[in-house]
Amino acid sequence: MTEVKAELVGSVWKVTSKPGDAVAEDDVLLILESMKMEIPVTAPRDGMVKEIRVKETDVVKEGQVLVVLE
């Protein structure tokens, strides 16, 4: 399993994937908003979304696990 973590502090603007989705490396999993910028969070490898640990409008910390891939 691979944990996809937040690289910065921000809020979840949009979740673009759901559990069970097949994803390819660099597919956008969700979009964070930080300092009025939209930052895509992408899959680090091919896989399947096992779990999404955040929802839209959640505030996230740097290093927080956002998505788990298997």
mmCIF file as Biopython writes it, N, C-alpha, C and O atoms, coordinates in Angstrom:
data_model
#
loop_
_atom_site.group_PDB
_atom_site.id
_atom_site.type_symbol
_atom_site.label_atom_id
_atom_site.label_alt_id
_atom_site.label_comp_id
_atom_site.label_asym_id
_atom_site.label_entity_id
_atom_site.label_seq_id
_atom_site.pdbx_PDB_ins_code
_atom_site.Cartn_x
_atom_site.Cartn_y
_atom_site.Cartn_z
_atom_site.occupancy
_atom_site.B_iso_or_equiv
_atom_site.auth_seq_id
_atom_site.auth_asym_id
_atom_site.pdbx_PDB_model_num
ATOM 1   N N  . MET A ? 1  ? 0.838   -1.187 0.000   1.0 0.0 1  A 1 
ATOM 2   C CA . MET A ? 1  ? 0.000   0.000  0.000   1.0 0.0 1  A 1 
ATOM 3   C C  . MET A ? 1  ? 0.878   1.244  0.000   1.0 0.0 1  A 1 
ATOM 4   O O  . MET A ? 1  ? 1.980   1.251  0.549   1.0 0.0 1  A 1 
ATOM 5   N N  . THR A ? 2  ? 0.371   2.276  -0.619  1.0 0.0 2  A 1 
ATOM 6   C CA . THR A ? 2  ? 1.079   3.553  -0.687  1.0 0.0 2  A 1 
ATOM 7   C C  . THR A ? 2  ? 0.201   4.634  -0.097  1.0 0.0 2  A 1 
ATOM 8   O O  . THR A ? 2  ? -0.958  4.784  -0.483  1.0 0.0 2  A 1 
ATOM 9   N N  . GLU A ? 3  ? 0.754   5.390  0.843   1.0 0.0 3  A 1 
ATOM 10  C CA . GLU A ? 3  ? 0.037   6.525  1.420   1.0 0.0 3  A 1 
ATOM 11  C C  . GLU A ? 3  ? 0.425   7.788  0.665   1.0 0.0 3  A 1 
ATOM 12  O O  . GLU A ? 3  ? 1.609   8.083  0.497   1.0 0.0 3  A 1 
ATOM 13  N N  . VAL A ? 4  ? -0.572  8.526  0.214   1.0 0.0 4  A 1 
ATOM 14  C CA . VAL A ? 4  ? -0.334  9.806  -0.451  1.0 0.0 4  A 1 
ATOM 15  C C  . VAL A ? 4  ? -0.557  10.883 0.599   1.0 0.0 4  A 1 
ATOM 16  O O  . VAL A ? 4  ? -1.645  10.998 1.163   1.0 0.0 4  A 1 
ATOM 17  N N  . LYS A ? 5  ? 0.491   11.679 0.859   1.0 0.0 5  A 1 
ATOM 18  C CA . LYS A ? 5  ? 0.445   12.656 1.946   1.0 0.0 5  A 1 
ATOM 19  C C  . LYS A ? 5  ? 0.432   14.083 1.414   1.0 0.0 5  A 1 
ATOM 20  O O  . LYS A ? 5  ? 0.889   14.358 0.304   1.0 0.0 5  A 1 
ATOM 21  N N  . ALA A ? 6  ? -0.105  14.981 2.234   1.0 0.0 6  A 1 
ATOM 22  C CA . ALA A ? 6  ? -0.109  16.406 1.895   1.0 0.0 6  A 1 
ATOM 23  C C  . ALA A ? 6  ? 1.316   16.938 1.987   1.0 0.0 6  A 1 
ATOM 24  O O  . ALA A ? 6  ? 2.026   16.670 2.956   1.0 0.0 6  A 1 
ATOM 25  N N  . GLU A ? 7  ? 1.725   17.688 0.981   1.0 0.0 7  A 1 
ATOM 26  C CA . GLU A ? 7  ? 3.060   18.279 0.993   1.0 0.0 7  A 1 
ATOM 27  C C  . GLU A ? 7  ? 3.049   19.668 1.606   1.0 0.0 7  A 1 
ATOM 28  O O  . GLU A ? 7  ? 4.103   20.270 1.810   1.0 0.0 7  A 1 
ATOM 29  N N  . LEU A ? 8  ? 1.854   20.182 1.902   1.0 0.0 8  A 1 
ATOM 30  C CA . LEU A ? 8  ? 1.738   21.508 2.495   1.0 0.0 8  A 1 
ATOM 31  C C  . LEU A ? 8  ? 0.427   21.626 3.250   1.0 0.0 8  A 1 
ATOM 32  O O  . LEU A ? 8  ? -0.448  20.767 3.140   1.0 0.0 8  A 1 
ATOM 33  N N  . VAL A ? 9  ? 0.301   22.697 4.015   1.0 0.0 9  A 1 
ATOM 34  C CA . VAL A ? 9  ? -0.931  22.977 4.752   1.0 0.0 9  A 1 
ATOM 35  C C  . VAL A ? 9  ? -1.920  23.602 3.779   1.0 0.0 9  A 1 
ATOM 36  O O  . VAL A ? 9  ? -1.542  24.450 2.971   1.0 0.0 9  A 1 
ATOM 37  N N  . GLY A ? 10 ? -3.182  23.193 3.848   1.0 0.0 10 A 1 
ATOM 38  C CA . GLY A ? 10 ? -4.200  23.761 2.975   1.0 0.0 10 A 1 
ATOM 39  C C  . GLY A ? 10 ? -5.552  23.163 3.286   1.0 0.0 10 A 1 
ATOM 40  O O  . GLY A ? 10 ? -5.727  22.463 4.284   1.0 0.0 10 A 1 
ATOM 41  N N  . SER A ? 11 ? -6.505  23.447 2.417   1.0 0.0 11 A 1 
ATOM 42  C CA . SER A ? 11 ? -7.829  22.848 2.576   1.0 0.0 11 A 1 
ATOM 43  C C  . SER A ? 11 ? -8.157  22.051 1.318   1.0 0.0 11 A 1 
ATOM 44  O O  . SER A ? 11 ? -7.701  22.373 0.220   1.0 0.0 11 A 1 
ATOM 45  N N  . VAL A ? 12 ? -8.951  21.013 1.501   1.0 0.0 12 A 1 
ATOM 46  C CA . VAL A ? 12 ? -9.337  20.165 0.372   1.0 0.0 12 A 1 
ATOM 47  C C  . VAL A ? 12 ? -10.400 20.912 -0.421  1.0 0.0 12 A 1 
ATOM 48  O O  . VAL A ? 12 ? -11.500 21.159 0.073   1.0 0.0 12 A 1 
ATOM 49  N N  . TRP A ? 13 ? -10.062 21.266 -1.652  1.0 0.0 13 A 1 
ATOM 50  C CA . TRP A ? 13 ? -10.980 22.020 -2.493  1.0 0.0 13 A 1 
ATOM 51  C C  . TRP A ? 13 ? -11.914 21.075 -3.247  1.0 0.0 13 A 1 
ATOM 52  O O  . TRP A ? 13 ? -13.120 21.310 -3.322  1.0 0.0 13 A 1 
ATOM 53  N N  . LYS A ? 14 ? -11.340 19.993 -3.808  1.0 0.0 14 A 1 
ATOM 54  C CA . LYS A ? 14 ? -12.154 19.052 -4.585  1.0 0.0 14 A 1 
ATOM 55  C C  . LYS A ? 14 ? -11.521 17.662 -4.544  1.0 0.0 14 A 1 
ATOM 56  O O  . LYS A ? 14 ? -10.312 17.514 -4.723  1.0 0.0 14 A 1 
ATOM 57  N N  . VAL A ? 15 ? -12.350 16.650 -4.306  1.0 0.0 15 A 1 
ATOM 58  C CA . VAL A ? 15 ? -11.907 15.255 -4.367  1.0 0.0 15 A 1 
ATOM 59  C C  . VAL A ? 15 ? -12.321 14.723 -5.734  1.0 0.0 15 A 1 
ATOM 60  O O  . VAL A ? 15 ? -13.501 14.749 -6.083  1.0 0.0 15 A 1 
ATOM 61  N N  . THR A ? 16 ? -11.345 14.237 -6.510  1.0 0.0 16 A 1 
ATOM 62  C CA . THR A ? 16 ? -11.627 13.825 -7.888  1.0 0.0 16 A 1 
ATOM 63  C C  . THR A ? 16 ? -11.580 12.312 -8.084  1.0 0.0 16 A 1 
ATOM 64  O O  . THR A ? 16 ? -11.703 11.827 -9.208  1.0 0.0 16 A 1 
ATOM 65  N N  . SER A ? 17 ? -11.403 11.568 -6.999  1.0 0.0 17 A 1 
ATOM 66  C CA . SER A ? 17 ? -11.376 10.106 -7.094  1.0 0.0 17 A 1 
ATOM 67  C C  . SER A ? 17 ? -12.202 9.526  -5.952  1.0 0.0 17 A 1 
ATOM 68  O O  . SER A ? 17 ? -12.592 10.226 -5.017  1.0 0.0 17 A 1 
ATOM 69  N N  . LYS A ? 18 ? -12.454 8.223  -6.060  1.0 0.0 18 A 1 
ATOM 70  C CA . LYS A ? 18 ? -13.227 7.556  -5.001  1.0 0.0 18 A 1 
ATOM 71  C C  . LYS A ? 18 ? -12.666 6.152  -4.807  1.0 0.0 18 A 1 
ATOM 72  O O  . LYS A ? 18 ? -11.988 5.627  -5.691  1.0 0.0 18 A 1 
ATOM 73  N N  . PRO A ? 19 ? -12.945 5.539  -3.657  1.0 0.0 19 A 1 
ATOM 74  C CA . PRO A ? 19 ? -12.460 4.175  -3.431  1.0 0.0 19 A 1 
ATOM 75  C C  . PRO A ? 19 ? -12.904 3.240  -4.558  1.0 0.0 19 A 1 
ATOM 76  O O  . PRO A ? 19 ? -14.052 3.273  -5.000  1.0 0.0 19 A 1 
ATOM 77  N N  . GLY A ? 20 ? -11.971 2.413  -5.007  1.0 0.0 20 A 1 
ATOM 78  C CA . GLY A ? 20 ? -12.248 1.477  -6.093  1.0 0.0 20 A 1 
ATOM 79  C C  . GLY A ? 20 ? -11.801 1.973  -7.451  1.0 0.0 20 A 1 
ATOM 80  O O  . GLY A ? 20 ? -11.719 1.191  -8.399  1.0 0.0 20 A 1 
ATOM 81  N N  . ASP A ? 21 ? -11.506 3.275  -7.565  1.0 0.0 21 A 1 
ATOM 82  C CA . ASP A ? 21 ? -11.045 3.822  -8.845  1.0 0.0 21 A 1 
ATOM 83  C C  . ASP A ? 21 ? -9.650  3.296  -9.183  1.0 0.0 21 A 1 
ATOM 84  O O  . ASP A ? 21 ? -8.767  3.266  -8.325  1.0 0.0 21 A 1 
ATOM 85  N N  . ALA A ? 22 ? -9.460  2.885  -10.431 1.0 0.0 22 A 1 
ATOM 86  C CA . ALA A ? 22 ? -8.119  2.555  -10.923 1.0 0.0 22 A 1 
ATOM 87  C C  . ALA A ? 22 ? -7.471  3.865  -11.350 1.0 0.0 22 A 1 
ATOM 88  O O  . ALA A ? 22 ? -8.087  4.671  -12.046 1.0 0.0 22 A 1 
ATOM 89  N N  . VAL A ? 23 ? -6.231  4.074  -10.932 1.0 0.0 23 A 1 
ATOM 90  C CA . VAL A ? 23 ? -5.524  5.306  -11.278 1.0 0.0 23 A 1 
ATOM 91  C C  . VAL A ? 23 ? -4.164  4.978  -11.870 1.0 0.0 23 A 1 
ATOM 92  O O  . VAL A ? 23 ? -3.561  3.951  -11.557 1.0 0.0 23 A 1 
ATOM 93  N N  . ALA A ? 24 ? -3.701  5.862  -12.724 1.0 0.0 24 A 1 
ATOM 94  C CA . ALA A ? 24 ? -2.371  5.746  -13.312 1.0 0.0 24 A 1 
ATOM 95  C C  . ALA A ? 24 ? -1.457  6.770  -12.649 1.0 0.0 24 A 1 
ATOM 96  O O  . ALA A ? 24 ? -1.922  7.758  -12.082 1.0 0.0 24 A 1 
ATOM 97  N N  . GLU A ? 25 ? -0.172  6.526  -12.727 1.0 0.0 25 A 1 
ATOM 98  C CA . GLU A ? 25 ? 0.792   7.474  -12.182 1.0 0.0 25 A 1 
ATOM 99  C C  . GLU A ? 25 ? 0.500   8.873  -12.724 1.0 0.0 25 A 1 
ATOM 100 O O  . GLU A ? 25 ? 0.274   9.040  -13.923 1.0 0.0 25 A 1 
ATOM 101 N N  . ASP A ? 26 ? 0.503   9.860  -11.860 1.0 0.0 26 A 1 
ATOM 102 C CA . ASP A ? 26 ? 0.262   11.276 -12.169 1.0 0.0 26 A 1 
ATOM 103 C C  . ASP A ? 26 ? -1.209  11.645 -12.369 1.0 0.0 26 A 1 
ATOM 104 O O  . ASP A ? 26 ? -1.501  12.804 -12.666 1.0 0.0 26 A 1 
ATOM 105 N N  . ASP A ? 27 ? -2.150  10.700 -12.217 1.0 0.0 27 A 1 
ATOM 106 C CA . ASP A ? 27 ? -3.572  11.068 -12.230 1.0 0.0 27 A 1 
ATOM 107 C C  . ASP A ? 27 ? -3.865  11.935 -11.006 1.0 0.0 27 A 1 
ATOM 108 O O  . ASP A ? 27 ? -3.300  11.711 -9.936  1.0 0.0 27 A 1 
ATOM 109 N N  . VAL A ? 28 ? -4.742  12.919 -11.161 1.0 0.0 28 A 1 
ATOM 110 C CA . VAL A ? 28 ? -5.112  13.797 -10.050 1.0 0.0 28 A 1 
ATOM 111 C C  . VAL A ? 28 ? -6.096  13.068 -9.135  1.0 0.0 28 A 1 
ATOM 112 O O  . VAL A ? 28 ? -7.137  12.590 -9.586  1.0 0.0 28 A 1 
ATOM 113 N N  . LEU A ? 29 ? -5.755  12.987 -7.845  1.0 0.0 29 A 1 
ATOM 114 C CA . LEU A ? 29 ? -6.605  12.326 -6.852  1.0 0.0 29 A 1 
ATOM 115 C C  . LEU A ? 29 ? -7.507  13.331 -6.149  1.0 0.0 29 A 1 
ATOM 116 O O  . LEU A ? 29 ? -8.670  13.045 -5.863  1.0 0.0 29 A 1 
ATOM 117 N N  . LEU A ? 30 ? -6.960  14.508 -5.875  1.0 0.0 30 A 1 
ATOM 118 C CA . LEU A ? 30 ? -7.727  15.588 -5.256  1.0 0.0 30 A 1 
ATOM 119 C C  . LEU A ? 30 ? -6.985  16.892 -5.460  1.0 0.0 30 A 1 
ATOM 120 O O  . LEU A ? 30 ? -5.833  16.907 -5.895  1.0 0.0 30 A 1 
ATOM 121 N N  . ILE A ? 31 ? -7.659  17.987 -5.141  1.0 0.0 31 A 1 
ATOM 122 C CA . ILE A ? 31 ? -7.059  19.311 -5.304  1.0 0.0 31 A 1 
ATOM 123 C C  . ILE A ? 31 ? -7.095  20.029 -3.963  1.0 0.0 31 A 1 
ATOM 124 O O  . ILE A ? 31 ? -8.142  20.148 -3.328  1.0 0.0 31 A 1 
ATOM 125 N N  . LEU A ? 32 ? -5.923  20.504 -3.549  1.0 0.0 32 A 1 
ATOM 126 C CA . LEU A ? 32 ? -5.820  21.297 -2.330  1.0 0.0 32 A 1 
ATOM 127 C C  . LEU A ? 32 ? -5.811  22.777 -2.698  1.0 0.0 32 A 1 
ATOM 128 O O  . LEU A ? 32 ? -5.373  23.156 -3.784  1.0 0.0 32 A 1 
ATOM 129 N N  . GLU A ? 33 ? -6.297  23.598 -1.788  1.0 0.0 33 A 1 
ATOM 130 C CA . GLU A ? 33 ? -6.205  25.043 -1.955  1.0 0.0 33 A 1 
ATOM 131 C C  . GLU A ? 33 ? -5.309  25.572 -0.843  1.0 0.0 33 A 1 
ATOM 132 O O  . GLU A ? 33 ? -5.533  25.299 0.336   1.0 0.0 33 A 1 
ATOM 133 N N  . SER A ? 34 ? -4.292  26.332 -1.238  1.0 0.0 34 A 1 
ATOM 134 C CA . SER A ? 34 ? -3.372  26.919 -0.269  1.0 0.0 34 A 1 
ATOM 135 C C  . SER A ? 34 ? -2.908  28.261 -0.810  1.0 0.0 34 A 1 
ATOM 136 O O  . SER A ? 34 ? -2.490  28.354 -1.964  1.0 0.0 34 A 1 
ATOM 137 N N  . MET A ? 35 ? -2.977  29.281 -0.005  1.0 0.0 35 A 1 
ATOM 138 C CA . MET A ? 35 ? -2.577  30.634 -0.400  1.0 0.0 35 A 1 
ATOM 139 C C  . MET A ? 35 ? -3.266  31.059 -1.704  1.0 0.0 35 A 1 
ATOM 140 O O  . MET A ? 35 ? -2.646  31.664 -2.579  1.0 0.0 35 A 1 
ATOM 141 N N  . LYS A ? 36 ? -4.558  30.731 -1.815  1.0 0.0 36 A 1 
ATOM 142 C CA . LYS A ? 36 ? -5.395  31.069 -2.967  1.0 0.0 36 A 1 
ATOM 143 C C  . LYS A ? 36 ? -4.934  30.408 -4.268  1.0 0.0 36 A 1 
ATOM 144 O O  . LYS A ? 36 ? -5.289  30.855 -5.359  1.0 0.0 36 A 1 
ATOM 145 N N  . MET A ? 37 ? -4.144  29.344 -4.141  1.0 0.0 37 A 1 
ATOM 146 C CA . MET A ? 37 ? -3.713  28.580 -5.313  1.0 0.0 37 A 1 
ATOM 147 C C  . MET A ? 37 ? -4.296  27.177 -5.225  1.0 0.0 37 A 1 
ATOM 148 O O  . MET A ? 37 ? -4.443  26.626 -4.134  1.0 0.0 37 A 1 
ATOM 149 N N  . GLU A ? 38 ? -4.624  26.605 -6.371  1.0 0.0 38 A 1 
ATOM 150 C CA . GLU A ? 38 ? -5.111  25.227 -6.429  1.0 0.0 38 A 1 
ATOM 151 C C  . GLU A ? 38 ? -3.931  24.314 -6.749  1.0 0.0 38 A 1 
ATOM 152 O O  . GLU A ? 38 ? -3.250  24.494 -7.758  1.0 0.0 38 A 1 
ATOM 153 N N  . ILE A ? 39 ? -3.698  23.334 -5.878  1.0 0.0 39 A 1 
ATOM 154 C CA . ILE A ? 39 ? -2.558  22.440 -6.033  1.0 0.0 39 A 1 
ATOM 155 C C  . ILE A ? 39 ? -3.057  21.010 -6.204  1.0 0.0 39 A 1 
ATOM 156 O O  . ILE A ? 39 ? -3.647  20.451 -5.280  1.0 0.0 39 A 1 
ATOM 157 N N  . PRO A ? 40 ? -2.830  20.406 -7.380  1.0 0.0 40 A 1 
ATOM 158 C CA . PRO A ? 40 ? -3.271  19.026 -7.579  1.0 0.0 40 A 1 
ATOM 159 C C  . PRO A ? 40 ? -2.400  18.049 -6.791  1.0 0.0 40 A 1 
ATOM 160 O O  . PRO A ? 40 ? -1.180  18.199 -6.724  1.0 0.0 40 A 1 
ATOM 161 N N  . VAL A ? 41 ? -3.045  17.052 -6.201  1.0 0.0 41 A 1 
ATOM 162 C CA . VAL A ? 41 ? -2.343  15.953 -5.530  1.0 0.0 41 A 1 
ATOM 163 C C  . VAL A ? 41 ? -2.501  14.751 -6.452  1.0 0.0 41 A 1 
ATOM 164 O O  . VAL A ? 41 ? -3.619  14.320 -6.735  1.0 0.0 41 A 1 
ATOM 165 N N  . THR A ? 42 ? -1.375  14.212 -6.921  1.0 0.0 42 A 1 
ATOM 166 C CA . THR A ? 42 ? -1.416  13.163 -7.934  1.0 0.0 42 A 1 
ATOM 167 C C  . THR A ? 42 ? -0.961  11.812 -7.391  1.0 0.0 42 A 1 
ATOM 168 O O  . THR A ? 42 ? -0.297  11.723 -6.358  1.0 0.0 42 A 1 
ATOM 169 N N  . ALA A ? 43 ? -1.339  10.770 -8.118  1.0 0.0 43 A 1 
ATOM 170 C CA . ALA A ? 43 ? -0.939  9.409  -7.755  1.0 0.0 43 A 1 
ATOM 171 C C  . ALA A ? 43 ? 0.552   9.229  -8.040  1.0 0.0 43 A 1 
ATOM 172 O O  . ALA A ? 43 ? 1.014   9.564  -9.131  1.0 0.0 43 A 1 
ATOM 173 N N  . PRO A ? 44 ? 1.309   8.704  -7.077  1.0 0.0 44 A 1 
ATOM 174 C CA . PRO A ? 44 ? 2.739   8.493  -7.293  1.0 0.0 44 A 1 
ATOM 175 C C  . PRO A ? 44 ? 3.048   7.259  -8.150  1.0 0.0 44 A 1 
ATOM 176 O O  . PRO A ? 44 ? 4.174   7.084  -8.617  1.0 0.0 44 A 1 
ATOM 177 N N  . ARG A ? 45 ? 2.041   6.414  -8.348  1.0 0.0 45 A 1 
ATOM 178 C CA . ARG A ? 45 ? 2.216   5.184  -9.135  1.0 0.0 45 A 1 
ATOM 179 C C  . ARG A ? 45 ? 0.853   4.701  -9.606  1.0 0.0 45 A 1 
ATOM 180 O O  . ARG A ? 45 ? -0.178  5.203  -9.159  1.0 0.0 45 A 1 
ATOM 181 N N  . ASP A ? 46 ? 0.848   3.724  -10.510 1.0 0.0 46 A 1 
ATOM 182 C CA . ASP A ? 46 ? -0.397  3.077  -10.913 1.0 0.0 46 A 1 
ATOM 183 C C  . ASP A ? 46 ? -0.944  2.284  -9.726  1.0 0.0 46 A 1 
ATOM 184 O O  . ASP A ? 46 ? -0.181  1.769  -8.908  1.0 0.0 46 A 1 
ATOM 185 N N  . GLY A ? 47 ? -2.261  2.192  -9.641  1.0 0.0 47 A 1 
ATOM 186 C CA . GLY A ? 47 ? -2.853  1.406  -8.565  1.0 0.0 47 A 1 
ATOM 187 C C  . GLY A ? 47 ? -4.349  1.605  -8.490  1.0 0.0 47 A 1 
ATOM 188 O O  . GLY A ? 47 ? -4.983  2.061  -9.442  1.0 0.0 47 A 1 
ATOM 189 N N  . MET A ? 48 ? -4.906  1.251  -7.334  1.0 0.0 48 A 1 
ATOM 190 C CA . MET A ? 48 ? -6.330  1.418  -7.094  1.0 0.0 48 A 1 
ATOM 191 C C  . MET A ? 48 ? -6.509  2.195  -5.795  1.0 0.0 48 A 1 
ATOM 192 O O  . MET A ? 48 ? -5.792  1.974  -4.820  1.0 0.0 48 A 1 
ATOM 193 N N  . VAL A ? 49 ? -7.472  3.105  -5.798  1.0 0.0 49 A 1 
ATOM 194 C CA . VAL A ? 49 ? -7.752  3.882  -4.593  1.0 0.0 49 A 1 
ATOM 195 C C  . VAL A ? 49 ? -8.415  2.956  -3.585  1.0 0.0 49 A 1 
ATOM 196 O O  . VAL A ? 49 ? -9.500  2.428  -3.828  1.0 0.0 49 A 1 
ATOM 197 N N  . LYS A ? 50 ? -7.750  2.765  -2.448  1.0 0.0 50 A 1 
ATOM 198 C CA . LYS A ? 50 ? -8.309  1.923  -1.393  1.0 0.0 50 A 1 
ATOM 199 C C  . LYS A ? 50 ? -9.135  2.760  -0.427  1.0 0.0 50 A 1 
ATOM 200 O O  . LYS A ? 50 ? -10.205 2.339  0.013   1.0 0.0 50 A 1 
ATOM 201 N N  . GLU A ? 51 ? -8.631  3.954  -0.097  1.0 0.0 51 A 1 
ATOM 202 C CA . GLU A ? 51 ? -9.279  4.763  0.935   1.0 0.0 51 A 1 
ATOM 203 C C  . GLU A ? 51 ? -8.972  6.236  0.701   1.0 0.0 51 A 1 
ATOM 204 O O  . GLU A ? 51 ? -7.853  6.600  0.341   1.0 0.0 51 A 1 
ATOM 205 N N  . ILE A ? 52 ? -9.978  7.073  0.910   1.0 0.0 52 A 1 
ATOM 206 C CA . ILE A ? 52 ? -9.778  8.520  0.910   1.0 0.0 52 A 1 
ATOM 207 C C  . ILE A ? 52 ? -10.056 8.982  2.332   1.0 0.0 52 A 1 
ATOM 208 O O  . ILE A ? 52 ? -11.153 8.787  2.856   1.0 0.0 52 A 1 
ATOM 209 N N  . ARG A ? 53 ? -9.061  9.591  2.948   1.0 0.0 53 A 1 
ATOM 210 C CA . ARG A ? 53 ? -9.157  9.929  4.373   1.0 0.0 53 A 1 
ATOM 211 C C  . ARG A ? 53 ? -9.564  11.373 4.636   1.0 0.0 53 A 1 
ATOM 212 O O  . ARG A ? 53 ? -9.560  11.815 5.785   1.0 0.0 53 A 1 
ATOM 213 N N  . VAL A ? 54 ? -9.912  12.112 3.591   1.0 0.0 54 A 1 
ATOM 214 C CA . VAL A ? 54 ? -10.344 13.505 3.756   1.0 0.0 54 A 1 
ATOM 215 C C  . VAL A ? 54 ? -11.599 13.736 2.932   1.0 0.0 54 A 1 
ATOM 216 O O  . VAL A ? 54 ? -11.950 12.934 2.067   1.0 0.0 54 A 1 
ATOM 217 N N  . LYS A ? 55 ? -12.268 14.848 3.216   1.0 0.0 55 A 1 
ATOM 218 C CA . LYS A ? 55 ? -13.428 15.246 2.416   1.0 0.0 55 A 1 
ATOM 219 C C  . LYS A ? 55 ? -13.270 16.721 2.062   1.0 0.0 55 A 1 
ATOM 220 O O  . LYS A ? 55 ? -12.443 17.428 2.639   1.0 0.0 55 A 1 
ATOM 221 N N  . GLU A ? 56 ? -14.071 17.167 1.111   1.0 0.0 56 A 1 
ATOM 222 C CA . GLU A ? 56 ? -13.994 18.564 0.688   1.0 0.0 56 A 1 
ATOM 223 C C  . GLU A ? 56 ? -14.219 19.489 1.874   1.0 0.0 56 A 1 
ATOM 224 O O  . GLU A ? 56 ? -15.071 19.229 2.723   1.0 0.0 56 A 1 
ATOM 225 N N  . THR A ? 57 ? -13.464 20.552 1.926   1.0 0.0 57 A 1 
ATOM 226 C CA . THR A ? 57 ? -13.428 21.601 2.966   1.0 0.0 57 A 1 
ATOM 227 C C  . THR A ? 57 ? -12.578 21.230 4.181   1.0 0.0 57 A 1 
ATOM 228 O O  . THR A ? 57 ? -12.348 22.089 5.031   1.0 0.0 57 A 1 
ATOM 229 N N  . ASP A ? 58 ? -12.100 19.985 4.299   1.0 0.0 58 A 1 
ATOM 230 C CA . ASP A ? 58 ? -11.208 19.632 5.409   1.0 0.0 58 A 1 
ATOM 231 C C  . ASP A ? 58 ? -9.923  20.450 5.321   1.0 0.0 58 A 1 
ATOM 232 O O  . ASP A ? 58 ? -9.404  20.691 4.231   1.0 0.0 58 A 1 
ATOM 233 N N  . VAL A ? 59 ? -9.420  20.872 6.470   1.0 0.0 59 A 1 
ATOM 234 C CA . VAL A ? 59 ? -8.112  21.522 6.545   1.0 0.0 59 A 1 
ATOM 235 C C  . VAL A ? 59 ? -7.095  20.432 6.846   1.0 0.0 59 A 1 
ATOM 236 O O  . VAL A ? 59 ? -7.281  19.645 7.773   1.0 0.0 59 A 1 
ATOM 237 N N  . VAL A ? 60 ? -6.015  20.384 6.062   1.0 0.0 60 A 1 
ATOM 238 C CA . VAL A ? 60 ? -5.010  19.333 6.224   1.0 0.0 60 A 1 
ATOM 239 C C  . VAL A ? 60 ? -3.664  19.933 6.616   1.0 0.0 60 A 1 
ATOM 240 O O  . VAL A ? 60 ? -3.351  21.081 6.299   1.0 0.0 60 A 1 
ATOM 241 N N  . LYS A ? 61 ? -2.883  19.120 7.314   1.0 0.0 61 A 1 
ATOM 242 C CA . LYS A ? 61 ? -1.545  19.510 7.751   1.0 0.0 61 A 1 
ATOM 243 C C  . LYS A ? 61 ? -0.513  18.879 6.831   1.0 0.0 61 A 1 
ATOM 244 O O  . LYS A ? 61 ? -0.776  17.867 6.181   1.0 0.0 61 A 1 
ATOM 245 N N  . GLU A ? 62 ? 0.654   19.484 6.786   1.0 0.0 62 A 1 
ATOM 246 C CA . GLU A ? 62 ? 1.756   18.909 6.029   1.0 0.0 62 A 1 
ATOM 247 C C  . GLU A ? 62 ? 2.062   17.519 6.577   1.0 0.0 62 A 1 
ATOM 248 O O  . GLU A ? 62 ? 2.203   17.342 7.787   1.0 0.0 62 A 1 
ATOM 249 N N  . GLY A ? 63 ? 2.164   16.527 5.681   1.0 0.0 63 A 1 
ATOM 250 C CA . GLY A ? 63 ? 2.461   15.160 6.086   1.0 0.0 63 A 1 
ATOM 251 C C  . GLY A ? 63 ? 1.247   14.308 6.408   1.0 0.0 63 A 1 
ATOM 252 O O  . GLY A ? 63 ? 1.381   13.108 6.643   1.0 0.0 63 A 1 
ATOM 253 N N  . GLN A ? 64 ? 0.059   14.910 6.421   1.0 0.0 64 A 1 
ATOM 254 C CA . GLN A ? 64 ? -1.164  14.155 6.718   1.0 0.0 64 A 1 
ATOM 255 C C  . GLN A ? 64 ? -1.492  13.219 5.556   1.0 0.0 64 A 1 
ATOM 256 O O  . GLN A ? 64 ? -1.375  13.601 4.391   1.0 0.0 64 A 1 
ATOM 257 N N  . VAL A ? 65 ? -1.905  11.988 5.880   1.0 0.0 65 A 1 
ATOM 258 C CA . VAL A ? 65 ? -2.289  11.025 4.841   1.0 0.0 65 A 1 
ATOM 259 C C  . VAL A ? 65 ? -3.644  11.436 4.266   1.0 0.0 65 A 1 
ATOM 260 O O  . VAL A ? 65 ? -4.616  11.617 4.999   1.0 0.0 65 A 1 
ATOM 261 N N  . LEU A ? 66 ? -3.688  11.580 2.944   1.0 0.0 66 A 1 
ATOM 262 C CA . LEU A ? 66 ? -4.910  11.989 2.254   1.0 0.0 66 A 1 
ATOM 263 C C  . LEU A ? 66 ? -5.607  10.802 1.591   1.0 0.0 66 A 1 
ATOM 264 O O  . LEU A ? 66 ? -6.824  10.645 1.689   1.0 0.0 66 A 1 
ATOM 265 N N  . VAL A ? 67 ? -4.812  9.971  0.915   1.0 0.0 67 A 1 
ATOM 266 C CA . VAL A ? 67 ? -5.346  8.857  0.124   1.0 0.0 67 A 1 
ATOM 267 C C  . VAL A ? 67 ? -4.430  7.648  0.318   1.0 0.0 67 A 1 
ATOM 268 O O  . VAL A ? 67 ? -3.216  7.790  0.467   1.0 0.0 67 A 1 
ATOM 269 N N  . VAL A ? 68 ? -5.031  6.461  0.314   1.0 0.0 68 A 1 
ATOM 270 C CA . VAL A ? 68 ? -4.253  5.218  0.362   1.0 0.0 68 A 1 
ATOM 271 C C  . VAL A ? 68 ? -4.504  4.471  -0.945  1.0 0.0 68 A 1 
ATOM 272 O O  . VAL A ? 68 ? -5.649  4.243  -1.336  1.0 0.0 68 A 1 
ATOM 273 N N  . LEU A ? 69 ? -3.404  4.092  -1.618  1.0 0.0 69 A 1 
ATOM 274 C CA . LEU A ? 69 ? -3.489  3.307  -2.857  1.0 0.0 69 A 1 
ATOM 275 C C  . LEU A ? 69 ? -3.046  1.878  -2.571  1.0 0.0 69 A 1 
ATOM 276 O O  . LEU A ? 69 ? -2.215  1.638  -1.695  1.0 0.0 69 A 1 
ATOM 277 N N  . GLU A ? 70 ? -3.614  0.928  -3.324  1.0 0.0 70 A 1 
ATOM 278 C CA . GLU A ? 70 ? -3.115  -0.455 -3.230  1.0 0.0 70 A 1 
ATOM 279 C C  . GLU A ? 70 ? -2.783  -0.952 -4.612  1.0 0.0 70 A 1 
ATOM 280 O O  . GLU A ? 70 ? -2.346  -2.093 -4.770  1.0 0.0 70 A 1 
#
